[in-house]
Amino acid sequence: MSLGIIFGSLIITFLIGISIREKNSSIVNYYVGGRSKSSSSVTGSLVATAIGGSAILGLSGLAYSKGFPAVWWLFSASISLLIFGIFWAKKVRAYEVFTLPEVLEKQYNSPSIKIASSFIIVIAWLGIIAAQMIATGKILYIVLPEYYKIAITLCAAVIIIYTLKGGQNSVIKTEIFQFLLIFIGIILTLILAYIKHGAVSSQLLPDGHLNFPTNQELGFREILTYFLFVGTSFIAGPDIYSRILSSKDREAAQTSIFKSSFIIAILAAAIVSIGLYSKMIYPDVEQESSFQYLVINTAPIYLQGIIFAALIAAFLSTASACLLTSGIILTNDILNPIVFNNRLSDKRKLAITKIMIIICASGSLITAMHVTQIIESFLFALTVYTAGIVPAVILGFYKDKFRLNKYGATAGLLIGASSALILKYLMLNQYLIYIFPVVCVVIFLVSYFVKTLRADSSRF
């Protein structure tokens, strides 16, 4: 029965995704949904994108091992979204561009920073897509242990086909359905756990597991890391910006951010509670399988399929959004300016975008076949991305006030991403939190140095 429900939800998702009727010959339609989406549509899409495999299996597994303070993983996202909505959401929508790299180009009046940021985003987002596929594999392994790699490939094919068919319109339309499945699946799991096992008890959990805001397993340093490398990706994330740029106006963009922040906070608490129930009842299972284990041993068989379908919907929604973003950025912000000298027609640009989507999906699928840890894959990608991109974007809103320029921003971007990559490779994670202040200093110093150098040279 579970298998039938899962494949049934896949078929529904597929049919919704390919039901786009208009001809997407327009770049505006394919890239940003015609800039016509209501705040409700954008909210559903944003939440479905945010609550992916890392947020469900990863966060519940983190709560299983670290306790209730793991909630800061998604609380940091919720708080960061709130800050973004208050200060910058309307400004982003006003740029009238297609991608985050183009936002940077507008901020610093520099095509080169657009290209540099595009490479960082695509590399990082391939890791995030792989993380969603890994999570999908962990679910499919339960219902199809002998054929789960084939099943992952099938899920990838579903995403590719409907993303190719309708672009942003298809992705947002399917994500509204996926959002409903995700919300029902998470809340249903929590209710069933409470009915069968009662309230979470500190006596049945390790010491300090219910402490908040910190405990012996997860302190303020780790919480700061979540805010820096998870939360800030919601202030300056390419998928967040693609949704904002798809909104019908600035008010709809801001309202959708506020709604998403509230819903994500609720789901964060629910997912962490599920992880705590798993630890309380089944203390010796693999942490990133704890969610599934609780479902199998708590939910009736006819409800397990609904919950697993909701989990797969979460993974597919994030993966499809990241795939579309990566394909668009590769074509619009890398290949078009570098290879085609900005001469691609809309028709050719759409064709190349679809080819890039297929290539990105294939690369992520291959990665997912060889990597098994969701949080590790997700955090590695986010760390490289946020360290390079976020400071430049945030300071870009105040470029004139602080007298910053493209040279400082580009230097900070490259130093941030490369430093994060090196520190993660050398497993020197304790030094990652220092990257952000260093990058900000680099942006200011290089901007000042270049400005001074130019002023001196103009005197001669």
N, C-alpha and C positions, 0 to 999 in steps of 0.2 A: 504493500500500500504506500509506504514512504516513497519508494522509487517512482510509482505512478504519479504521486502528487508533485514530486520534484520535477519530473519531466513535463508534467502538465503546466507547471509555472514557467518552465523554460519556453514552452510552446506559446503561452500567452504573451510572455515578454517579447518573443520573436515577432509575433503577429502585431503587437502594438508598435514595435519598432519599425516594421516595414509598411505600416498603414499610412505613412505620410503621403499625401496625394499630390501636393504641389511639386512642380518641377524645380529642383534645386539648382538651377543654372546660375543663380545669383550667389556670389561669394558671401554677401550679407546674410542670406538665408542659411547657407550651409555652415558658415563659421559662427554666427551669433544669433541664429534663429530669427532673423529679420528685425532684431532689436524690438521685439513685440511682446515679451513674456510678462505676465502679471506677477505680483509679489508672491501669490500662493504657488504658482508653478515654479518660480525660482527657489522658494523655500523648500518645497519637496525635493527638488533637484539637489540643492545644497546639502541637505541632511543626508540624502541617499549617498551622495559622494563622500561626505565626511565619515559616515558610519559604514566603513568597509570591513574587510577581513581583519586588518590590524586593530580596529576599534572594538570588534566583537570578540573574536578568539584571542587576539593579542592582549586586549585589556582585561578580559575575564581571567586569562592565564596569569597576567601580572598581579591581579587582585588575589588569585589563588596562592601565589608565592609570597607576595609582599604585604597583602592586607588592604584595608580600606583606603589608605592614602594613595593607592594606585589610581583613584578617581581623578587625581590631578592631571593624568594623561589627557583626558578629554575636557576636564574643567578648564585647563589652560587654553584649549581651542575655543570653548564657549566664551571665556572672558576676553580673549583676543578678538573674537568676532564682534563682541560688543564694542570694544575700543575702535575697531575698524569702522563699524557702522556709525559711530558718533563723529569721528574725525575725517574719514577718507572715502567712504563708499560713494558719496555723491561726486566727489572729485574724480574718481576712477571712471564712473559712468559718463562724465562730461567729456572725457578724452575722445570718445567716438572712434576707437580703434578696435582691433580684433584680438590682440594678445597682450600678455604682460610685458614681453620684451618691447612691444611697441609703446607701452606706457613709459618704460624707461627711456626709449628714444625720444618721446615727447618731452619728458622731464629734463633731459640733459642735452637735447638737440644733437643727438649723436647716433648715426647708423651703426657705428662700431660697437657701442655698448649693447645695442639690440642683438647683434650677432653673437657677442661673447656670452651674454646672459642666456641666449637660446640654446647654446651647446650645453651649458650647465643644467638647464631645466630638462632637456630631453634625456640626458644621461641619468639624472636623478629620477625622473618619472618612469623610466623603464624599470628601475628597481621597485618602484611602488606598484606598477602593474604586475610585476612578478610576485610581489607579496600577496596581492589579491588572488592570483592563480594558485599560489601555495596554499592559501586558506581554503580555496575551493577544493583542492585536492584532499585536504584533511577531512572535509565533510564527505566527499564522494568516496573516500576510502572506506567509510563506515558502511555505506549502502552498496558499493561496488568494489570490494577489496581487490578483486583480480583484474578489474578493467578500469581503474580510476584514472589512469593516464589517458586512456581513450576518452573517458568522460570529460576530463579537463579540456582536451582538444575540442570536443563537441561544444562545450561552454564557450571556448574561445571563438569558435566558428560562429556561434549565435551572435556574440558581441560584434564581431567583424562585419557580419552581413548587415545587421540593422544600423550600425554606425556608418557604413559605406552608403547605405540607402538614403538616409535622411540627414546625416550630419547632426548638428546641434539640436534640430527639431526632434529627431528620433531619440537622441540621448535624453533630453529633458522629458519627453513624453513617457519613455519607459521608466525613468527614474521616479516619476510620480507614483506609478504602480508599485515600483520596488520599495519606495518609502513606506507605503501602506503595509506591505508585507513585512518589512523590517520592524516597524513599530509593533505590529500585532505579534510577531514571533518573539520579540524580546519581552514584552509585557506578559504574554501568555506563559513563557517559561518561568518568569518570576512568580506569577500567581500559582502555577502548578507546584513549584518548589515550596511555597509558603503553605499551601493546602496539605501537602504530604509530610513536610518536615517541621512546620511551625516557624517561628521567628528565628533569625540567626542568633546563635548563642555564643557568647565569649568563652564559656566553659568548654565548648567543643572545638575551639580554634586555638592556634598557638598564641602565646602571650603577646599582647599588644597588637593583634591582628585587626582589632576594631578601633584602635586609637586614631585620632585625627587632630591636627592636620598631618602629623608625622608619626613614625614609629621607629623601632630599631632597624627595620629593614629598608625604610625609605625616608630619608631625611630632607632637609631644606635644600641641600645641594642637588639632589636628584629632581626635586620639584622645580628648581630653577632651570635645570637642564630641559625639563618638559616644556616650560614656558619659552625657552630660547629656541628649541629645535622642533617642537611640535606646534605650540601655540602661535608663534610668529608666522608659520607657514599659512595660517588662516588670515593673517593681516596682509600678506603679500604672496598669495598662492595663485598659480596660473589657472587652476580650475575654478577657484573662487572668483577670479577676475573675469573668466569667460562667462560665468553666470551673471555677474553684475553687468557686463557689457551686452548681455542678451535681454536685460530688463527693458521695459517699455519707456521708463523715464527714471530720473534720479530718485524720486520719492519711492517708487517701487523697489529700486535697488536697496535703498536704506532699510525700508520696512522688512524686506526678505531677510536681511542680515540679522535684524533684531529677533525676528521669529525663529530663525535657525539657531541662534545662540541659546534661546530658551529651551527649545526641543532637545538640542544636543546635551544640555546640562541634565535634563530629566533622564535621557537614555544612558548617559554616563553613570549615574547613580544606579540605574537598573542593571546595567551590565556588570558593574563591580559587585553588586549584591549577588548576582548569579555566580560569580567567581567565588564569593565567600561561602555560598551554599555548597558549592562543589568541594571546597576544602573541608567544610564541616562534616559532610557525609562521606566523601571519598578522598581521604587525605593522601593517598599514595599513587595517584595517576599522573601522567605527563601533563604539565601545566597548560600547554596550548591545546590539549585535548579534553580539558576539564569541562568545558561547556557542553561538548557533545556527549560526554559520559553522563553528565547530569540529565540531559534530555532523554537519553536512552533508558535510564533507570528511574525516571520520574514521570515522564509524559506517557499517556496511553498511545498505543501504536498508531491510532488514526490521527493523533495530533503531532506525532513526531515528524511526519512528512511535511506538515505545514510549517513547523519551526525550521526544519532543514531547508525547505524552499525559501524561507525568509533569509536564512544565512547566506545561501547562494545568491539571492537577489542583492544582498548587501555587497558581496564581492564583485558581482557583475556590474553594478552601478558605478562603483569607483573605478573599476578597470576600463569601462567604456568611456567615462569622462576623461581619464588620463590618456587613453589611446587617441581620442579625438584631439585633445590638446597637443599631444606630441606630434601627431601628423600635421596639424595646422602650423605649429611653430617650425617644424622641419622644412615645410614647403614655403611658408610665407616669410619667415624671418631668417632662414639660412640659405636654402637653395635659390630662391628668387633673387636675393641681392648678390650672392656670391657667384653662382653658376650662370644665371640668366640675366644678370645686370638689370634686375627689376623690370624685365620686359615680358613676363609671362602674361598671357591673356587669362581672363577668368576661367575659360573652358579648360585650358591646359593646367592652370593652377589647381582646379578641382580634381582633375585626373591624377596629377602627381600627389596631391594630398591623400587620395585613396590608396595609392601605391605605398606611401609612407606608413599609413595606418596598418596595412598588411605586414610590412616589414617589422614595425614596432611590436605588433602582436606576436609574430613568430619569434622574435628575439626574447621577449619576456616569457613566452611559453617554454622555450628551451631552458632558460634560467630557472624557471620554477620546477623543472624536472630534476634539477641537481642541488637546489637549496631547500632546506626544510624548515628553517626558523623564521616565523613571520615578523616578530618584533625586530630581530637583528637586520633583516632585509629592509624593513620599513625605516628604522632609525638611521641606518647607514645612508639611505637615499635622502632622507629629510635633512640630516646633518650637513651633508655637502651642499644641498640646495640653500637652506636657510642661511648658512654662514656666508655664502657668496652673494645671494640676491637680496635678502630682506633689508639689511642696513642701507643699501643703495636706493631701494624703492622708498623706504620711509623718509630718509633724508631728502630724497628727490622732491617731495612735496614742499620742502622748505629751502630749495636750492638757492633761490635769490636772496632770501633772508640771511642764509649762512655763507653766501658767496662761494658756493661749490660749483665744480665744473666736471665735464665728462672725463677728464684725465684722473681726477681723484676717485670718481665713482667706479671707473673701469679698473683702476688699481686695487681698490677695496674689494671689488667683486672677484677678481682673479686670486688675490691673496687669501680671501676668506674661503673660497671653495677648495683651493689647493691645500691650505693648512688643515682644513677639516678632513680632507681625503688622506693626507699623510698621518695625522694623529689617529684616525680610525684604523688605518692600515697597521700602524705601530702599536695599536691597542693602548694608547695614552689618553684614554677617555677622560681622565681627571682634569686634563688641561683644555678640554673643548669649550668650557664656559668662558675662557679668556679670549676666544676668537672674536666675539662681538665687539668688546671695547677696542681691541686692536684694529679691527676693520674700520670702525668709526674714526679712530685716530688717523689711520692711513688716508681715508677719504678727505679729512680736513687738511692734513699736512701736505699731501700731494696737490690738492686744489690750490692751497696757499703758495706752495713752491712754484708751480707752473704760472700762476698769476703774477707773482713777483718777478720771475724770470722774463716773462713777456713784457712786463712794465719796464724792466731794466733795458731789454733789447730795443724797445721802441725809442729810447732816448738817443740812440746812436744812429 
